[in-house]
Amino acid sequence: MNSVKVGICGLGTVASGTVDVLRKNAEDISARCGFPIEIAQIGARRDNPNVDTSTINVTRDIFDVVINPEVDIVVELIGGYEPAKALVLKAIENGKHVVTANKALIAVHGNEIFAAASRQGVTVAYEAAVAGGIPIIKAIREGLSGNRIDWLAGIINGTGNFILTEMRDKGRAFDDVLKEAQALGYAEADPTFDIEGIDAAHKLVILASIAFGIPLQFDSVFAEGISKVSPIDVAYAEELGYVIKHLGIARRTEQGVELRVHPTLIPARRLMAHVNGVMNAVMVHGNAVGPTLYNGAGAGALPTASAVVADIVDVARSLATSSKQPIAPLGFQPETLSGEMILPIEEVETAYYLRLSVVDKPGVLSKVAQILSDAGISIEALIQKEHAEDSDLVPLIILTNKTLEKNCMSAITSIESLDTICGSVVPIRVESLE
Ligand code: HSE
C-alpha cells in the first residue's frame, strides 16, 4: 500500500487539531502504519485561520468529500445531527470508512449507522466521541473484553468540570467561566448541551452500550445539569468530606440498567474527586479486573485529534491487511445485543445529600427525622448550623443512606409541607464509587 487518503469534513477546533497532528506526527504515523496517511481533501464552508490549507484540495461542499474516489476514509468533524447523519450515510453508501468525533450522532443514530456500515462492509470508528483524548472506547471494547462490566462512572464533560472547578477553587461566576470554555473551544455549539448534561448523556449512552452489550438508547438516559449547583452546596459537601462532580453513571442491577447523568457528591478521598478543569476521568469496574480508572484531557483540539488520528491509523492498518475490522462497532456482535430494561430514575437506588432551610425551634429536627424514618430512609450524617443574627432560619444538611429515588422524593414532598420548613429541599445524589 502506497498511502491511505483521508477526506476531512469540517474545519473547526477538532479538525484543525487533526490536520496539525497528521502533519506534525507524520513520520511516526507512517512508521506505525507502514505507509503515510495523506489528506486528500477538506470540505468546509469557511477557512480556519489556524489551518494552512494552501497545499490541500479544499471544497465548500462537504458532500464532495464523500464522493471523491481518492478518499478512503471520511473524517466527519462537523458535529450535530444534520447534515452529519446524511453525510455519514452517504459516505457509507459510497463504500468509505468513517471516523467521527460526533457523540450526538452516534448516541442518537448509531444503531442505524452501524447497521448501514455492516451491510456495506465498512468501519465507523468513534473513539473521539467520548472523553476526548482518553482511549476509553478501545479500553472497554478491547482491553476489558474478558470482563463482564458491572458499572462505570465518569466525568465526561470537560466544560462542566472546568466550570465546577473554577467556581470551587477561584469563586468565579458560572457565566464568566462558560465564556472562557467557549473561547478555548471546549464547549458545544449549543453550550446548554454541556451545562444541562446532554453532551454527557450522549457519551454515557455510548459507554453503556459497549460496556453492557445493549443497543444505543439515548431517550432512556436521565440527565440533570449543573446550572443549579450552588456554591453553598459545594462548601457543605466539602465540610462533609465530599466533592461535587457532574457524573455519568451506568450500572447493571438485578432490576435493569441505570443510565443517569447528574451532579453527584463523591468522597474527597477518591482519585476522581481530584480530576479538575477540562480533564475527564472514567472508572470502569469489571468482574475480573476490579476497578480501573482512565484519566486525560476531555476536550480541546489536540487531545480530541489524538483520538481521531488513532482511529484513522486503526482503519488504515486494517485496509493494508485487507482484513475486515474484527471488532463489532459496539464490541458485541449485533445479534447478541441484549434488551435489558433501562430503569426509570424513580427506581434508581442511591444515597442523598439534602439541604433544608428550617425554623430554629424545638421539634423541627425530630419531625424531619420521623418523615425520613417512615420512608425507610436512614440518616448517615447531619450538620446543623447556627442561625444568622438577622434570621431565625438555619440550614440543615442531611446525608442519607441508599434509598430508592421515589422514596426520597416522596419524603422530600412531606418535609416541604411542614410549616417549619422554608422553601424547597435541595437534593443531590451521593455515590461512594466503591
Ligand atoms: N463539549 C465537550 C466537553 C467537548 O466539554 O466535554 C468534548 O466532547
Residues whose N, C-alpha, C, O or C-beta is under 5 A from the ligand:
A	BS01	HSE	A129 I156 N157 G158 T159 Y186 A187 E188 D194 G298 A299
